Amino acid sequence: MVKLEDAVIARLDTHGERYEVLVDPNLALDLKRNAEIDITTVLAVETIFKDAKKGEKASEEQMKKVFSTQDTLEIAEKIIKKGEIQLTTEQRKKMAENRKKQIISIIARNGINPQTNSPHPPHRIEKAIDEAKVKIEVSKTAEEQIKTVLKALRPIIPIKFEERSVACKIPASYTGKVVSIIKRFGDIKKEEWQKDGSWIFTMDLPAGVVEELFDELNSLTKGEVETKILKSS
């Protein structure tokens, strides 16, 4: 449950009346996008207001007529989903900055420069977003905005989303140490243990993180790992 001092107002005007609840701005936006979220974690207080700033509660009799229920949580969810979330300029700016970072992270992880087959560093992607004057929407998830952002970036930097299949052979003395690293990057597609105790595995990865995986494995095995890119898709 969000603290009162961090909450914002979600407001719904309907049937000539105003209904307000105090909510966590981030969780409320997620709930508004139909994410599966426990409504109790979104609310600062489980109260329906007529005017939250004045602390005036809404009429229970009137709510029954409008929402066909007096269940506070059910009404609160309807207010959030159908109404407007009142964000301050500073809150909206901060949320836009966070959403921008999420978008940059997704592009850096999945995208490459098709001219060099190398990933774009985050600072280059951020610079291109600024140059393209891309408008980041706080009401949409980062994933929902990727297509639009990529369209804006392509005239500025060559970029392509690509997945690669890679194979790695880990010497026997390092197999126990690499498991935690592998889990961070994804799921193993196929694996095989050799007679000398070495471990061969294949996995599919976003193109932008292949180099990062290889670097970490090289560092851990002191350069004894064998790596290979099998194919791109």
C-alpha positions in Angstrom: 0.0 0.0 0.0 1.4 3.4 -1.1 2.1 6.1 1.5 -0.4 9.0 1.6 2.4 11.5 0.8 3.3 9.6 -2.3 -0.2 9.1 -3.6 -2.0 10.9 -6.4 -5.7 11.2 -7.1 -7.6 9.0 -9.5 -10.8 10.7 -10.5 -14.0 9.7 -12.2 -16.8 12.1 -13.1 -20.1 10.3 -13.8 -23.8 10.7 -13.2 -23.3 14.3 -12.1 -21.0 13.3 -9.3 -17.2 13.1 -8.7 -15.5 10.0 -7.2 -11.9 10.0 -6.1 -9.4 7.5 -4.7 -5.8 8.0 -3.6 -3.4 5.8 -5.5 0.2 4.8 -6.3 0.7 6.6 -9.7 2.7 3.8 -11.3 0.6 0.9 -10.1 -2.6 2.8 -11.0 -1.4 3.3 -14.6 -0.5 -0.4 -14.8 -4.0 -1.4 -13.5 -5.5 1.0 -16.0 -3.7 -1.0 -18.7 -5.4 -4.1 -17.4 -2.3 -5.5 -15.7 -3.1 -8.1 -13.0 -2.5 -6.2 -9.8 -4.0 -6.5 -6.4 -6.1 -3.4 -5.9 -5.1 -3.1 -2.3 -1.5 -2.5 -3.3 -2.6 0.4 -5.5 -4.6 2.3 -2.9 -3.2 4.6 -0.2 -6.5 4.2 1.8 -9.5 2.0 1.1 -11.9 5.0 0.9 -13.9 6.5 -1.9 -14.0 10.3 -1.7 -16.1 13.0 -3.1 -13.2 15.3 -2.6 -10.0 13.7 -1.5 -8.2 16.9 -0.8 -10.9 18.0 1.7 -11.3 14.4 3.0 -15.0 14.4 2.0 -16.3 10.8 1.5 -18.6 9.9 -1.2 -22.2 9.0 -0.4 -22.6 5.2 0.0 -26.2 5.4 -1.2 -25.2 7.3 -4.3 -22.4 4.9 -5.0 -24.8 2.0 -4.8 -26.9 3.6 -7.6 -23.9 4.5 -9.8 -21.8 1.4 -9.4 -24.4 -1.2 -8.5 -22.3 -2.1 -5.5 -21.0 -0.7 -2.2 -17.8 -2.8 -2.3 -15.0 -0.2 -1.9 -12.3 -2.1 -3.7 -14.6 -2.9 -6.7 -15.6 0.8 -7.0 -12.0 1.9 -6.6 -10.9 -0.3 -9.5 -13.7 1.1 -11.7 -12.7 4.6 -10.8 -9.0 3.9 -11.8 -9.8 2.1 -15.0 -12.5 4.5 -16.3 -11.3 7.7 -14.8 -8.2 9.9 -15.0 -5.0 9.7 -12.9 -4.0 13.2 -11.8 -0.2 13.4 -12.1 1.8 16.5 -11.3 4.2 17.9 -13.9 7.2 16.6 -11.9 5.7 13.1 -11.5 4.9 12.9 -15.2 8.5 14.0 -16.0 10.0 11.5 -13.7 7.8 8.6 -15.0 8.7 9.6 -18.6 12.4 9.5 -17.8 12.0 6.0 -16.2 10.0 4.8 -19.2 12.7 6.2 -21.5 15.3 4.2 -19.6 13.2 1.0 -20.0 12.9 1.6 -23.8 16.6 2.2 -24.2 17.4 -1.0 -22.2 15.1 -3.1 -24.5 16.6 -1.6 -27.7 20.1 -2.1 -26.4 19.4 -5.7 -25.5 17.6 -6.7 -28.7 19.0 -4.4 -31.4 22.1 -4.3 -33.4 23.7 -2.2 -36.1 23.1 -4.3 -39.3 26.1 -2.6 -40.9 28.5 -3.9 -38.3 26.5 -6.6 -36.6 27.4 -5.0 -33.3 25.0 -3.7 -30.6 24.3 0.0 -30.1 25.5 1.2 -26.7 22.7 2.8 -24.6 24.2 6.3 -24.8 24.0 6.2 -28.6 20.4 5.1 -28.5 19.5 7.8 -26.0 21.2 10.4 -28.1 19.2 9.3 -31.1 15.9 9.4 -29.2 16.7 12.9 -28.1 17.7 13.9 -31.7 14.5 12.4 -33.1 12.5 14.2 -30.5 10.6 11.0 -29.6 7.7 11.6 -27.3 7.7 9.1 -24.5 4.2 8.2 -23.2 3.8 7.4 -19.5 0.4 5.9 -20.2 1.9 3.2 -22.3 4.4 0.4 -21.4 7.9 0.5 -22.8 7.1 -2.6 -24.9 4.1 -0.9 -26.4 6.2 2.0 -27.6 9.2 0.1 -29.1 7.7 0.0 -32.7 7.1 3.7 -32.7 10.5 4.5 -31.3 12.4 2.3 -33.7 10.6 4.0 -36.6 11.8 7.3 -35.4 15.4 6.1 -34.8 16.0 4.4 -38.1 16.6 7.6 -40.1 19.3 8.5 -37.5 21.0 5.2 -36.7 20.8 1.8 -38.5 19.1 -0.6 -36.2 17.6 -4.0 -36.5 16.1 -6.4 -33.9 17.6 -9.8 -34.2 18.0 -13.0 -32.2 21.0 -15.3 -32.4 21.6 -19.0 -31.5 24.9 -19.5 -29.8 26.9 -22.5 -28.7 29.4 -22.5 -25.8 31.8 -25.1 -24.5 32.8 -24.7 -20.8 35.9 -26.6 -19.5 35.1 -29.0 -16.7 36.8 -26.9 -14.0 34.5 -24.0 -14.6 31.1 -25.7 -15.2 29.8 -25.2 -11.6 30.6 -21.5 -11.7 28.9 -20.5 -15.0 25.4 -21.7 -14.1 24.4 -18.4 -12.4 25.7 -16.4 -15.3 23.8 -18.5 -17.9 20.5 -18.1 -15.9 20.7 -14.3 -16.2 20.8 -14.5 -19.9 18.0 -17.0 -20.7 17.2 -20.7 -21.0 19.4 -23.4 -22.3 18.0 -24.9 -25.5 20.2 -28.0 -25.7 23.1 -29.3 -23.6 25.6 -32.1 -23.8 28.3 -33.4 -21.4 31.6 -34.5 -22.8 33.8 -37.4 -21.6 36.4 -34.9 -20.3 33.7 -33.3 -18.1 33.3 -30.2 -20.3 29.8 -28.9 -20.9 28.5 -27.8 -24.3 25.2 -25.9 -24.5 23.2 -23.9 -27.0 20.8 -21.0 -26.3 18.9 -18.3 -28.2 19.7 -14.7 -27.2 18.8 -11.2 -28.2 21.6 -10.1 -30.5 22.5 -7.2 -28.3 23.6 -9.3 -25.3 25.6 -12.0 -27.1 28.8 -10.0 -26.7 28.1 -9.4 -23.1 27.6 -13.2 -22.5 30.8 -14.1 -24.3 32.8 -11.4 -22.3 31.5 -12.7 -19.0 32.3 -16.4 -19.9 35.7 -15.4 -21.1 36.4 -13.5 -17.9 35.3 -16.4 -15.7 37.1 -19.1 -17.6 40.2 -17.0 -18.2 39.7 -17.3 -21.9 39.3 -21.0 -22.0 35.6 -21.0 -23.1 34.8 -21.8 -26.7 32.0 -19.8 -28.2 30.3 -19.7 -31.6 27.3 -17.9 -33.2 25.3 -20.6 -35.0 22.7 -18.5 -36.7 20.8 -15.2 -36.7 17.1 -14.8 -37.1 
